[in-house]
């Protein structure tokens, strides 16, 4: 009995293992392509078989639409080809057990020198092999409309890999720690850094979602018409992913900002009549230049000449202190000039002291001098008198 139970358990276990590979991709069949390398359109069509619909359109583009998941590497080396790869929600798993290269290649490869372009759409999942999720050879280009890349993007060095999302898709990059490095400004076209030596586990996601335009964001990105002093602003509503709708929402008008001072005749309210007043101007709106009709300001720099008075004595000068005086405007009484008055000088007479010897000398000299007050010499007077008498006698005698 024990042996039968053990055998039964082993049988169930083996059956579970046998079903495991088919359950990795639920509800989808998987085609193992190994390492499928193609250089012509026919090889591509035959190699994928019933796993994809392969066709050429009028523009010569090779259209590939998957019907099954692919396991292995699809290596494309068709010169100058333009591929439109619709993953149709399927998975391309580069982790191929049949690799003969000594390593597991990436799920999708544009071969070096093929000068081809690949457009990825259809929300496919591209899983890394040993190194990359997808590879961009030299001279090639990827344009990602929608995809999920579980692994980094390989290149020969600086090849052109970029997002060019269609309406309804959003783009972000989640690294190992889940940090989002994309924002709404980079969802229409953004070049992705590709790596030649770094095999990190970065996950690039470009997924489709249904827009809900319920965001009212006042940003230049959504601006239809800017608000003015008297008219409201108009913006387009947006989705949380950043997509813009055609529906609108309104913001209030700004109102006038009467804060600008312009000292020109056009804005003059009243002119100063005398020195008690200043020129008065209307304020001007800083945004539209409109002149206010209620708000004004006085120009404190405007000046009208004062009418000056004569000197007015504030304090008389004394022997002990200075005095003061000022001039003022006869109209507004503003003090225009001040000046100090020097204190008074002491002018009292002092009688000089005279010595007794000086008094005696002056008295003696006064006694000897002629009292007439005439300082003429007396001898000269006498001589003139005698001479006159002689002349008179001579005249009387001989005449």
C-alpha positions as CSV (number, residue, x, y, z in Angstrom):
1,X,0.0,0.0,0.0
2,X,2.7,2.4,0.9
3,X,4.5,1.8,-2.4
4,X,1.3,2.4,-4.3
5,X,0.8,5.7,-2.5
6,X,4.3,6.8,-3.1
7,X,4.0,5.9,-6.8
8,X,0.7,7.8,-7.0
9,X,2.2,10.9,-5.5
10,X,5.2,10.8,-7.8
11,X,2.9,10.3,-10.8
12,X,0.8,13.4,-9.9
13,X,4.0,15.4,-9.3
14,X,5.4,14.4,-12.7
15,X,2.1,15.4,-14.4
16,X,2.2,18.8,-12.7
17,X,5.8,19.3,-13.9
18,X,4.8,18.3,-17.4
19,X,2.0,20.9,-17.4
20,X,4.2,23.7,-15.9
21,X,5.8,25.1,-19.1
22,X,2.4,25.5,-20.8
23,X,1.1,27.5,-17.8
24,X,3.8,30.1,-17.8
25,X,1.9,32.1,-20.4
26,X,-1.7,31.7,-19.3
27,X,-4.4,31.3,-22.0
28,X,-1.7,31.7,-24.8
29,X,0.3,29.2,-26.8
30,X,4.0,29.7,-27.0
31,X,6.3,29.0,-30.0
32,X,9.9,28.2,-29.3
33,X,11.9,29.8,-32.1
34,X,15.4,29.1,-30.6
35,X,17.7,31.6,-32.3
36,X,15.9,32.6,-35.5
37,X,18.1,34.7,-37.7
38,X,16.6,36.1,-40.9
39,X,18.1,38.1,-43.8
40,X,15.0,38.1,-46.2
41,X,11.3,38.7,-45.9
42,X,10.5,35.1,-46.9
43,X,12.8,33.7,-44.2
44,X,11.0,35.9,-41.6
45,X,7.5,34.8,-42.8
46,X,8.4,31.1,-42.9
47,X,10.3,31.2,-39.7
48,X,7.5,32.6,-37.6
49,X,4.9,30.5,-39.3
50,X,1.5,30.4,-37.5
51,X,3.0,32.4,-34.5
52,X,2.6,35.7,-36.5
53,X,0.9,37.3,-39.4
54,X,3.7,38.8,-41.6
55,X,2.9,41.1,-44.6
56,X,4.2,44.0,-46.7
57,X,2.1,47.2,-47.0
58,X,2.0,49.7,-49.9
59,X,4.9,51.7,-48.3
60,X,7.2,48.6,-48.2
61,X,6.9,48.3,-44.4
62,X,7.1,44.8,-43.0
63,X,4.2,44.3,-40.6
64,X,4.4,41.6,-38.0
65,X,1.5,40.8,-35.7
66,X,2.0,38.1,-33.1
67,X,-0.6,35.3,-32.6
68,X,1.5,33.4,-30.0
69,X,4.2,34.1,-27.4
70,X,7.7,33.7,-28.6
71,X,10.5,32.0,-26.7
72,X,14.0,32.6,-27.9
73,X,15.7,35.2,-30.1
74,X,14.4,36.9,-33.2
75,X,17.4,38.3,-35.0
76,X,16.5,40.6,-37.9
77,X,19.2,41.3,-40.6
78,X,17.1,42.5,-43.6
79,X,18.9,45.5,-45.1
80,X,17.1,48.8,-44.9
81,X,13.9,47.2,-43.5
82,X,11.2,49.2,-41.7
83,X,9.4,46.9,-39.3
84,X,6.0,47.6,-37.6
85,X,6.0,45.0,-34.8
86,X,2.6,44.5,-33.2
87,X,3.1,42.3,-30.2
88,X,-0.7,42.1,-29.7
89,X,-0.2,41.7,-25.9
90,X,2.0,38.7,-26.3
91,X,5.4,37.9,-24.6
92,X,8.8,37.6,-26.2
93,X,11.1,35.7,-23.8
94,X,14.8,35.8,-24.6
95,X,15.6,33.2,-22.0
96,X,16.1,30.4,-24.6
97,X,17.3,26.9,-23.4
98,X,18.5,26.0,-26.9
99,X,21.2,28.7,-27.1
100,X,24.4,27.6,-28.7
101,X,26.3,30.8,-28.0
102,X,27.2,30.1,-24.4
103,X,24.8,32.8,-23.2
104,X,21.1,33.6,-23.6
105,X,20.5,36.4,-26.1
106,X,17.9,39.2,-26.0
107,X,14.4,38.6,-27.2
108,X,14.5,40.9,-30.2
109,X,17.6,42.1,-32.1
110,X,18.3,44.5,-35.0
111,X,21.6,43.3,-36.3
112,X,24.6,45.5,-36.8
113,X,24.8,47.3,-40.1
114,X,21.3,46.3,-41.2
115,X,20.3,50.0,-41.1
116,X,16.8,49.1,-40.2
117,X,14.0,50.7,-38.1
118,X,11.7,48.9,-35.7
119,X,8.4,50.3,-34.4
120,X,7.1,48.5,-31.3
121,X,3.4,48.6,-30.5
122,X,0.7,46.4,-29.1
123,X,1.7,46.4,-25.4
124,X,4.1,43.4,-25.8
125,X,6.4,42.2,-23.0
126,X,10.0,41.8,-24.0
127,X,12.0,39.8,-21.4
128,X,15.8,39.9,-21.1
129,X,18.1,37.0,-21.9
130,X,21.5,37.0,-20.2
131,X,22.1,40.6,-21.0
132,X,19.3,42.7,-22.6
133,X,15.6,42.8,-23.3
134,X,16.1,44.1,-26.8
135,X,19.2,45.1,-28.8
136,X,19.8,47.9,-31.3
137,X,22.6,47.3,-33.7
138,X,24.8,50.1,-35.2
139,X,22.9,52.2,-37.7
140,X,19.5,51.0,-36.5
141,X,16.6,52.7,-34.7
142,X,13.8,51.7,-32.3
143,X,10.6,53.8,-32.0
144,X,8.5,52.5,-29.0
145,X,4.8,53.3,-29.1
146,X,3.8,50.8,-26.4
147,X,5.8,48.1,-24.8
148,X,7.1,46.6,-21.5
149,X,10.9,45.9,-21.5
150,X,11.9,43.7,-18.6
151,X,15.6,44.4,-18.8
152,X,17.9,47.1,-20.2
153,X,18.3,48.1,-23.8
154,X,21.6,47.0,-25.5
155,X,23.4,48.8,-28.3
156,X,26.7,49.0,-30.1
157,X,27.1,52.5,-28.6
158,X,24.6,55.4,-28.6
159,X,22.1,54.1,-31.1
160,X,18.7,55.8,-31.5
161,X,16.1,54.3,-29.2
162,X,13.2,56.6,-28.4
163,X,9.6,56.8,-27.3
164,X,7.0,58.3,-29.7
165,X,3.8,57.6,-27.9
166,X,0.5,57.7,-29.6
167,X,-2.6,59.2,-27.9
168,X,-3.8,56.9,-25.1
169,X,-0.3,55.8,-24.0
170,X,1.7,56.8,-21.1
171,X,5.4,56.2,-20.5
172,X,7.6,55.7,-17.5
173,X,10.7,54.0,-16.4
174,X,10.8,51.9,-13.2
175,X,14.2,50.7,-12.0
176,X,14.9,48.0,-9.4
177,X,13.7,50.2,-6.6
178,X,10.6,51.3,-8.5
179,X,11.6,54.9,-8.9
180,X,9.7,56.7,-11.7
181,X,12.1,58.6,-13.9
182,X,9.6,59.8,-16.5
183,X,7.1,62.6,-16.1
184,X,4.2,63.9,-18.1
185,X,6.4,66.3,-20.1
186,X,8.4,63.4,-21.6
187,X,5.6,61.2,-22.9
188,X,5.4,62.2,-26.5
189,X,9.0,61.8,-27.6
190,X,11.9,61.0,-25.4
191,X,15.2,59.4,-26.3
192,X,16.2,56.5,-24.0
193,X,19.7,55.9,-22.8
194,X,21.0,52.6,-24.2
195,X,23.8,50.6,-22.7
196,X,26.6,48.6,-24.1
197,X,28.1,47.2,-20.9
198,X,25.5,47.7,-18.2
199,X,23.2,44.8,-17.9
200,X,21.0,46.1,-15.1
201,X,17.4,45.0,-14.5
202,X,15.8,48.2,-15.6
203,X,12.2,47.9,-16.6
204,X,10.9,50.2,-19.3
205,X,7.1,50.4,-19.5
206,X,5.0,52.1,-22.2
207,X,1.4,51.1,-21.6
208,X,-2.0,52.0,-23.0
209,X,-4.8,53.3,-20.7
210,X,-8.1,55.0,-20.9
211,X,-8.0,58.8,-20.4
212,X,-10.1,60.4,-17.8
213,X,-10.0,64.2,-18.4
214,X,-10.9,65.4,-15.0
215,X,-7.7,67.4,-14.1
216,X,-7.8,71.2,-14.0
217,X,-4.1,72.1,-14.1
218,X,-3.2,75.8,-14.6
219,X,0.0,75.2,-16.6
220,X,1.3,76.7,-19.8
221,X,1.1,73.2,-21.3
222,X,-2.7,73.4,-21.1
223,X,-3.2,77.1,-21.6
224,X,-5.6,78.2,-24.3
225,X,-6.0,81.9,-23.4
226,X,-4.2,83.8,-20.7
227,X,-6.2,85.8,-18.2
228,X,-6.1,89.5,-18.4
229,X,-7.1,92.3,-16.0
230,X,-10.8,92.0,-17.2
231,X,-11.1,88.6,-18.9
232,X,-10.7,85.1,-17.4
233,X,-8.0,82.5,-18.3
234,X,-9.0,79.5,-20.3
235,X,-7.3,76.1,-19.9
236,X,-7.8,72.6,-21.4
237,X,-8.6,69.8,-18.9
238,X,-6.1,67.0,-18.7
239,X,-5.7,63.3,-17.7
240,X,-3.5,62.1,-14.9
241,X,-1.1,60.8,-17.5
242,X,-0.7,64.4,-18.8
243,X,-2.8,64.0,-22.0
244,X,-4.7,67.2,-23.0
245,X,-8.4,67.2,-23.9
246,X,-10.5,69.6,-25.9
247,X,-12.8,70.4,-23.0
248,X,-12.1,73.7,-21.1
249,X,-12.2,75.2,-17.7
250,X,-12.0,78.9,-16.7
251,X,-10.1,80.9,-14.1
252,X,-11.0,84.3,-12.8
253,X,-9.8,87.6,-14.3
254,X,-6.8,89.2,-12.7
255,X,-8.1,92.7,-12.0
256,X,-6.1,95.9,-12.4
257,X,-2.9,96.3,-10.4
258,X,-2.7,100.0,-9.8
259,X,0.9,100.2,-8.5
260,X,3.0,101.9,-11.2
261,X,4.0,105.6,-10.8
262,X,4.4,107.5,-14.1
263,X,5.2,111.2,-13.7
264,X,3.9,112.4,-17.1
265,X,1.4,115.0,-18.1
266,X,-1.0,112.3,-19.2
267,X,-1.3,110.9,-15.7
268,X,-1.4,114.3,-13.8
269,X,-4.4,114.8,-11.5
270,X,-3.6,118.2,-10.1
271,X,-0.7,120.7,-10.2
272,X,0.7,122.2,-7.0
273,X,-0.6,125.8,-6.5
274,X,1.9,127.0,-3.9
275,X,4.5,125.6,-1.6
276,X,1.9,124.0,0.6
277,X,1.0,121.5,-2.1
278,X,2.6,118.8,-4.3
279,X,1.9,117.6,-7.8
280,X,-0.6,114.7,-7.7
281,X,-0.7,111.8,-10.2
282,X,-3.0,108.9,-10.9
283,X,-1.6,105.4,-10.5
284,X,-1.2,103.2,-13.6
285,X,-2.0,99.4,-13.9
286,X,1.2,97.4,-14.1
287,X,-0.3,94.9,-16.5
288,X,-2.4,96.8,-19.1
289,X,-1.4,100.4,-18.6
290,X,-4.9,101.6,-17.7
291,X,-5.0,104.8,-15.6
292,X,-6.8,104.6,-12.3
293,X,-9.7,107.1,-11.6
294,X,-9.7,106.6,-7.8
295,X,-6.1,105.9,-6.7
296,X,-3.6,108.7,-6.8
297,X,-0.3,109.7,-5.0
298,X,1.5,113.0,-4.2
299,X,4.9,113.6,-5.9
300,X,7.0,114.5,-2.9
301,X,9.9,115.5,-5.2
302,X,7.8,118.3,-6.9
303,X,8.8,121.7,-5.6
304,X,7.3,125.3,-5.7
305,X,9.4,128.3,-4.7
306,X,8.9,129.7,-1.2
307,X,8.3,133.4,-0.5
308,X,11.0,134.5,2.0
309,X,10.5,136.9,4.8
310,X,13.1,139.4,6.3
311,X,15.2,138.4,9.2
312,X,13.1,137.6,12.3
313,X,14.8,138.0,15.7
314,X,14.2,134.9,17.8
315,X,16.5,135.9,20.7
316,X,18.3,139.1,21.4
317,X,22.1,138.9,22.0
318,X,23.4,139.9,25.5
319,X,26.8,140.4,27.1
320,X,26.5,136.8,28.3
321,X,25.1,134.9,25.3
322,X,24.6,134.8,21.6
323,X,21.2,135.6,20.0
324,X,19.5,134.0,17.0
325,X,17.4,134.9,14.0
326,X,15.7,133.2,11.0
327,X,13.9,133.7,7.7
328,X,10.7,131.8,6.9
329,X,8.3,131.4,4.0
330,X,5.5,133.9,4.3
331,X,3.0,131.4,2.8
332,X,3.6,128.1,4.6
333,X,5.8,129.4,7.4
334,X,8.6,126.8,6.7
335,X,11.9,128.0,8.1
336,X,14.2,128.7,5.2
337,X,17.4,130.0,6.9
338,X,18.8,130.5,10.4
339,X,21.7,132.5,11.7
340,X,23.5,133.3,15.0
341,X,23.7,136.8,16.5
342,X,27.1,137.4,18.3
343,X,26.9,138.4,21.9
344,X,27.5,142.1,22.9
345,X,31.0,143.6,23.8
346,X,31.6,145.6,27.2
347,X,32.5,149.3,26.2
348,X,32.9,151.0,29.7
349,X,35.8,153.8,30.0
350,X,38.7,153.2,32.4
351,X,40.5,156.4,33.9
352,X,44.3,156.0,33.6
353,X,46.6,156.5,36.6
354,X,49.0,159.5,36.4
355,X,52.2,159.9,38.5
356,X,52.9,163.1,40.7
357,X,56.2,163.8,38.8
358,X,54.3,163.9,35.5
359,X,51.8,166.4,37.0
360,X,54.5,168.8,38.3
361,X,56.3,168.8,34.9
362,X,53.1,169.5,33.0
363,X,52.2,172.5,35.4
364,X,55.7,174.1,35.0
365,X,55.6,173.8,31.2
366,X,52.2,175.3,31.1
367,X,53.4,178.4,33.2
368,X,56.2,179.1,30.8
369,X,54.2,178.8,27.6
370,X,52.2,181.6,25.9
371,X,48.7,181.6,27.3
372,X,47.2,182.7,23.9
373,X,47.3,179.2,22.7
374,X,49.5,180.4,19.8
375,X,52.7,178.6,19.4
376,X,54.4,181.3,17.2
377,X,57.9,182.6,18.4
378,X,57.6,186.0,20.3
379,X,60.9,187.3,19.0
380,X,59.7,187.2,15.4
381,X,56.7,189.2,16.4
382,X,58.8,192.0,18.1
383,X,61.2,192.3,15.2
384,X,58.3,192.7,12.7
385,X,56.9,195.4,14.9
386,X,60.2,197.4,15.1
387,X,60.7,197.0,11.4
388,X,57.3,198.4,10.8
389,X,57.9,201.5,13.0
390,X,61.2,202.2,11.2
391,X,59.5,202.1,7.8
392,X,56.7,204.3,8.9
393,X,59.2,207.0,10.3
394,X,61.2,207.0,7.1
395,X,58.1,207.5,5.0
396,X,56.9,210.5,7.1
397,X,60.4,212.2,7.1
398,X,61.3,212.0,3.5
399,X,58.0,211.9,1.8
